[in-house]
């Protein structure tokens, strides 16, 4: 093994930066930007609602979610859509 064969941390950092610089325009051009996911506590704080109200939104199908283990995740765009649609803001109650 020669000294030229040794890869240093600095070499790896430089390679990582070069890969990011190369891939970023490709990803941005294809619209594959990372989606923003929010946890339950962030959604409750954002909407100023209780945990029970958030659960009702999930159960009634008014807000989509994904579950990983015991943690619920919500797409930021789904929250925006829910708020923009007045029909889905509150569940209709039976009289």
N, C-alpha and C positions, 0 to 999 in steps of 0.2 A: 504494500500500500504506500502510495506516495503522498506527500503533503497536498498535492493538487486534487486528490480524491476525497478529502475531508470536506464535508458540508457543515458550515457553521450556522448558528441561529440567525446571524445577519443575512446569510445567503437565502435562508428560507423565508425570512421576512420580505426580502427584496422580490423573491419569486411570487409570494402571495400578493404583494402590491401590483406587480406586473399583470398577474391573472385578473385581479379586480379591475384594473384599468382597461384591460382587453375585453372583459365580459360585460362591464356596465353598459356601454352603448348598445350592445346586442339585446340585453335584457330590457332596457328602457324602450328600445324601438319596437319590441314585440309585445309591450304592455304586460310583461310578466312580473311587474313589481310586486313586492311582498304585500299581502293583505294584512290589514291591521285587525288584530283580534283583541277583544277586551275581556277581562275577567268579570265575574259577577259583582265584586265590590266596586269596580270601576264604573260599571253600568248603573248600579244603584246610586253612586255618587253623582254621576253625570245627569241622571234623570230625576234625582232627588226622590227616590222611591224606597220602600222597605223591601226586605228579602222576600216577604210573602207576596207582594205585588209583582216582583220580578218572576217569582214562581208561577203566578197566575198568567203572566204574559207567555211563559213557556208552555204551560199546560193548555192554554186556549189557542195555541198556534199563532199568536200574534207576533212573536219574536223567535226567529230561528236560532239555533245554538248547536254547538258540538260539545261533547263531554269527553274529557280525558281523565280517566281515573274517577276522582270525585269532584273534579273542577269543571265548571261550565265556562265555555268561551263563546263570545258573540262577535259577529262581524260588525265593524263600525258602520259599514254601508247599509246593513240590515236595520240598524237602529235609526239611521237617517231616513230610510224608506218608511219605517213605521211611523216616525214623527211627521213625515210629509203627507201621509195618507190619513185624512180625518176620519175615514170609516173604520180604521183599525186602531185608533188611539185609545178607545175605551170599549170594553165588551158591552154588547147590547144586553140589557136586563129584561127578563120576562116579567110582564105585569100580571 
